[in-house]
Amino acid sequence: MKRVGLISDTHGSVHPEVFRLFDGVDLILHAGDVDSATVLSDLEVLAPVLAVKGNMDAEWTLASLPALRVIEVEGHNIALIHNRRHLTAELLRAGVKPTEVDVLVYGHTHLAEWHREGKLLVVNPGSARAGTPKASVGFLEVAPDRVDVKLVQLERSDEAG
């Protein structure tokens, strides 16, 4: 079983609780609006990080991030994108059929939520920016026969990084 940390919309500053919660994860997926390459290097201390470019990722070191990543974890295809409205176009551009995706992780809205759309598991971890009211992250527990989701609301932090 693999434990995957889900984070999005850090906007240059990671909520301090993330480092405790993500300790021991196998992989971190960042769904865009990183806003500073330092965020990724800070998270990489915990686990390998895969990120996609968000609409606020103009810093030259982030401009090369892909709009979409599709990765396989324990036999499940996980699509990572910032704005889910662009999913179909980006999947087609990558040569991936939408029916080949088992899990969609996206950001942009800053609202944590998960639900199923048929067989597709859709997850938005919300925003994990320090100082954000209702900051949150998510986790995927991925086994060959299932994928479980957990969303965690973070304690209020006045730290603005």
Beta strands, then each sheet from edge to edge (+ up, - down):
strand 1: 2-7
strand 2: 27-30
strand 3: 49-51
strand 4: 68-73
strand 5: 76-81
strand 6: 103-105
strand 7: 113-117
strand 8: 120-124
strand 9: 136-143
strand 10: 146-153
sheet 1: 3+ 2+ 1+ 9- 10+
sheet 2: 4+ 5- 6- 8- 7+
end
